[in-house]
Amino acid sequence: MKIIGIDDKEEKIKEINRKKILITTFICIIILILLVTICVYIANKPFREFIDKYVLMKNVVENNVASIPLEESENYAVYAYDKYISILKQNTLIGYNNSGKKEYELTVEITNPMVDINNRFLLIAEKEKQKIYLISGNSIIWEKELEGNISRVSVNKNGYVSVILTGTTHKSVIQVLDANGNTLFKTYLASSIAMDSDISYDNKYLSFAEISTNGTMVQSMIKTISIPKTQEKTTSESISDSIISTITCPINSTVLNLKYQDNNKLICMYDNKITSIQNEKEEEILNLEQAEQKIVFADMELSNFAYRILEKNVLLNTQSSVEFVNTTSKKTNIYTIDSVVKEVYTYDNCIALNLGSEVHFVGTNGWLNKKYISSHEVRKIVMNSNFAGIIYRDRIEIVEL
């Protein structure tokens, strides 16, 4: 039997400790290198562009992705929703997956489409006519002929729909339908015009903006209806009794758009500001009347964010800054680019900046997700949560996000 002495034990312990020290030192060095790299990545733009291109592989080049062919002579409309890119032409909606493979074909009798997209739902209607469809996945959930002319449509993430109708005995009618196409109620505006409407995430509230043209002053108001309360009423009772909130807008501001976000927070876009309404209190999120810089784009069609894009001249170049503002915390994230933004497209938590022959896909965190580089001018862009379609005259190129 081999007897291990005290000196041998001490030597073995020392060897183990040396290994632990080496491993700990190695891990600390790796962490330090990563921290330094991250700091340089954040602070140094040329280094960041190098890492994006050669390490993170964020650059995508034209013709190196899947595509869908288009006939140049045909009239068509392109949409992205759920996991599909869909093309509407000659009363037929054709859906393709992210590989460019045809997945479905539906008959949709629409020639002048008006569309809203949310989550897995595509709501498509005939503008200023009566026909409307709700599509989910590769199927038509319901289709209807409504009484009146459709002027605006909205669908929430659960498939609940609000439609603004004109051409009736009232100035505006707002019709609310559930995910199965059943009409829950209608609200009639006799002396005002409905500008926009939206339904909350939990299907409990309908909010709408109306403009009163009575008198010499134009007055905007934002009203919220409790949908459950309308279900409790008899046909003889007025829907107006279900209004739980009324916000009177400033005389010099016109409501352009409404959108519900998390926690039943209603975001309102005016012609001069973006605000948040919660618990009957309105708070300004973004000012759209910037004296020092030119605001070229602004919207609130993002998940829990609003944005504005400002342009300024720096030496001989134009610099564009995208400011993302969290509508709850008010925290601002900024993405800056030395170029003029020609068009903007949004979906969920991503924004696409069309620069002409380049498209930057940027997250609401202010970081570049993908950069698409083309040798031709990009005509249009469609997006969903997973990929985007870059539309040319003869094809649609599919970029994974």
SVG drawing of the C-alpha trace seen along z (x, -y; Angstrom):
<svg xmlns="http://www.w3.org/2000/svg" viewBox="-87 -80 93 82">
<polyline fill="none" stroke="black" stroke-width="0.4" points="0.0,0.0 1.2,-3.5 1.2,-6.0 0.6,-9.6 2.5,-11.9 1.6,-15.4 3.9,-17.0 2.3,-15.2 -1.2,-16.3 0.0,-19.9 1.5,-19.8 -1.7,-18.3 -3.8,-21.1 -1.4,-23.7 -1.7,-22.2 -5.5,-22.3 -5.5,-25.9 -3.1,-26.9 -5.6,-25.3 -8.5,-27.2 -6.5,-30.5 -5.7,-29.9 -9.3,-29.1 -10.6,-32.1 -8.0,-34.3 -8.9,-33.0 -12.6,-33.6 -11.9,-37.1 -9.8,-37.9 -12.6,-36.7 -15.2,-38.8 -12.9,-41.8 -12.4,-41.4 -16.1,-41.1 -16.8,-44.2 -14.2,-46.2 -15.5,-45.0 -19.1,-45.9 -18.0,-49.3 -16.1,-50.0 -19.0,-48.6 -21.3,-51.1 -19.0,-54.1 -17.2,-53.6 -19.4,-53.7 -16.8,-52.4 -16.0,-49.5 -19.7,-48.8 -20.2,-48.7 -17.3,-46.3 -18.6,-43.9 -22.2,-44.1 -20.9,-43.3 -18.2,-40.7 -19.0,-39.1 -22.7,-39.4 -23.4,-39.1 -26.2,-41.7 -25.7,-42.8 -27.9,-41.2 -27.2,-41.7 -29.7,-41.8 -30.2,-38.5 -28.8,-36.4 -32.2,-35.7 -35.4,-33.8 -37.7,-35.7 -41.2,-35.7 -41.5,-36.6 -44.0,-39.3 -45.4,-40.1 -44.6,-43.8 -47.7,-44.5 -50.1,-43.3 -51.8,-45.5 -51.3,-43.9 -51.1,-44.8 -48.6,-43.1 -49.1,-42.4 -47.1,-40.7 -48.9,-39.1 -48.6,-36.0 -46.0,-33.9 -47.0,-34.9 -46.3,-37.4 -49.6,-37.7 -50.2,-39.1 -53.7,-40.4 -54.4,-40.5 -57.6,-40.0 -59.7,-39.1 -57.3,-36.4 -55.1,-36.5 -52.0,-34.2 -49.9,-33.5 -46.2,-32.6 -43.9,-31.4 -40.5,-32.8 -38.9,-30.5 -41.0,-32.0 -43.1,-28.8 -46.8,-29.2 -48.9,-28.1 -52.5,-29.1 -54.9,-30.8 -58.1,-32.5 -60.9,-34.3 -61.2,-37.8 -63.5,-40.1 -61.6,-43.3 -60.3,-45.8 -59.6,-48.9 -58.3,-47.4 -58.2,-49.0 -56.2,-46.9 -55.2,-46.5 -52.9,-43.9 -52.5,-42.7 -50.7,-39.6 -52.1,-36.7 -55.0,-38.6 -55.3,-40.4 -58.4,-42.6 -59.1,-43.6 -62.1,-45.7 -63.2,-47.5 -62.6,-51.2 -65.8,-53.3 -67.8,-50.1 -69.4,-47.4 -67.3,-44.2 -65.0,-43.1 -63.0,-40.0 -61.1,-38.8 -58.3,-36.3 -56.2,-34.4 -53.4,-32.0 -54.4,-30.6 -58.2,-30.8 -61.0,-33.3 -62.5,-33.5 -65.6,-35.5 -66.7,-37.9 -69.6,-40.4 -71.5,-43.1 -71.9,-46.0 -74.6,-48.7 -72.7,-51.9 -69.4,-52.8 -66.3,-51.6 -63.9,-54.5 -61.6,-53.0 -61.0,-49.6 -59.1,-48.2 -58.5,-44.8 -57.0,-44.0 -54.7,-41.0 -57.6,-38.8 -59.5,-39.4 -62.1,-41.9 -62.9,-44.5 -64.1,-48.1 -65.3,-49.6 -66.1,-53.3 -69.0,-53.7 -70.3,-56.7 -73.0,-57.2 -75.9,-56.5 -78.4,-58.8 -75.8,-59.6 -72.5,-61.3 -70.6,-58.3 -71.4,-54.8 -68.9,-52.7 -69.7,-49.0 -67.9,-46.5 -67.6,-42.8 -66.2,-39.9 -63.6,-37.4 -66.4,-35.3 -67.9,-38.2 -70.9,-38.7 -71.9,-42.4 -71.6,-43.4 -73.1,-46.9 -73.1,-50.0 -72.7,-53.6 -74.2,-56.4 -72.7,-59.9 -75.3,-62.3 -73.4,-65.6 -69.7,-64.5 -67.3,-62.6 -65.4,-59.6 -61.7,-59.8 -60.3,-56.5 -61.1,-53.7 -59.4,-50.9 -60.3,-48.0 -58.2,-47.2 -56.1,-44.1 -58.6,-42.5 -61.6,-43.3 -63.2,-45.4 -63.0,-48.9 -63.6,-50.7 -62.0,-54.1 -62.8,-56.5 -61.8,-60.0 -64.5,-62.3 -64.5,-65.8 -67.4,-68.1 -68.0,-70.5 -70.8,-72.4 -70.2,-76.1 -67.1,-78.0 -64.5,-76.0 -63.5,-72.4 -63.4,-70.4 -61.9,-66.9 -62.9,-64.5 -61.7,-61.0 -64.3,-58.8 -64.1,-55.3 -67.0,-52.8 -67.2,-49.8 -68.0,-46.9 -69.3,-44.7 -71.7,-47.4 -73.2,-47.6 -73.9,-43.8 -76.0,-44.5 -78.3,-47.0 -81.6,-46.5 -82.2,-47.7 -84.1,-50.7 -81.2,-51.9 -78.6,-54.3 -75.0,-53.2 -74.0,-56.6 -74.7,-55.4 -71.8,-53.0 -69.2,-55.8 -66.8,-55.7 -64.4,-58.4 -64.4,-61.6 -61.2,-63.6 -61.7,-67.0 -58.8,-67.8 -57.1,-71.2 -58.7,-73.4 -55.4,-73.6 -54.9,-69.8 -56.4,-67.3 -56.5,-63.5 -55.0,-61.4 -54.7,-58.0 -55.5,-55.8 -53.8,-52.7 -54.1,-50.5 -50.9,-49.2 -50.3,-47.1 -52.3,-47.6 -55.1,-49.3 -53.0,-52.3 -54.4,-54.3 -51.9,-56.2 -53.1,-59.1 -51.4,-60.8 -52.3,-64.4 -51.0,-66.6 -48.6,-68.2 -47.9,-65.6 -48.3,-62.0 -50.0,-61.4 -50.9,-58.6 -54.4,-58.2 -54.8,-56.0 -57.3,-56.3 -58.9,-59.3 -55.6,-61.2 -53.7,-62.4 -50.0,-62.8 -47.7,-64.1 -45.2,-61.5 -43.6,-63.2 -43.7,-66.8 -44.0,-67.0 -43.3,-70.7 -39.5,-70.8 -38.1,-74.3 -34.4,-73.4 -34.7,-70.4 -37.0,-69.2 -39.3,-66.3 -39.9,-64.2 -41.7,-61.1 -43.5,-60.2 -45.9,-57.5 -47.0,-55.2 -47.7,-51.9 -45.1,-50.0 -45.3,-47.8 -45.3,-50.1 -43.2,-52.7 -43.7,-55.9 -41.1,-57.4 -40.1,-60.5 -37.3,-61.0 -35.4,-64.3 -33.2,-65.7 -30.3,-68.1 -27.5,-69.2 -24.0,-68.2 -21.3,-69.9 -22.2,-68.8 -24.3,-65.8 -27.8,-65.2 -28.1,-63.3 -31.3,-61.5 -32.0,-60.5 -34.7,-58.1 -36.0,-58.7 -37.9,-55.7 -39.8,-56.7 -41.2,-54.1 -44.8,-55.1 -44.7,-53.8 -41.3,-54.7 -40.6,-57.6 -37.1,-56.2 -35.6,-57.3 -33.5,-55.2 -31.8,-56.8 -30.5,-55.4 -28.6,-57.8 -27.7,-57.5 -25.9,-59.8 -28.6,-59.7 -32.0,-60.9 -34.9,-58.6 -37.3,-58.3 -39.9,-56.0 -40.7,-54.3 -42.5,-51.0 -43.2,-49.6 -44.4,-46.3 -44.3,-45.2 -40.9,-46.3 -39.1,-46.9 -38.9,-49.9 -37.7,-49.7 -35.9,-52.8 -35.9,-53.0 -32.8,-55.0 -33.3,-54.3 -30.9,-51.5 -30.4,-50.5 -32.9,-49.4 -32.1,-49.5 -34.2,-47.4 -33.9,-48.9 -35.3,-47.7 -37.0,-49.9 -33.9,-49.5 -32.1,-51.7 -29.9,-48.9 -29.6,-47.7 -31.1,-44.3 -30.4,-43.9 -29.1,-46.0 -30.3,-45.2 -28.1,-46.5 -29.5,-46.8 -28.2,-48.0 -31.7,-49.3 -34.2,-51.6 -36.5,-49.8 -40.1,-50.5 -41.9,-49.3 -41.4,-47.2 -43.8,-44.9 -43.0,-43.4 -44.2,-40.9 -42.5,-39.6 -40.2,-37.2 -39.3,-38.6 -39.7,-41.5 -40.5,-41.6 -38.5,-44.0 -40.7,-44.9 -39.3,-45.6 -41.2,-45.7 -40.5,-42.1 -40.0,-40.4 -40.2,-40.4 -37.1,-39.5 -37.5,-38.0 -35.2,-39.1 -35.2,-37.2 -35.3,-39.6"/>
</svg>
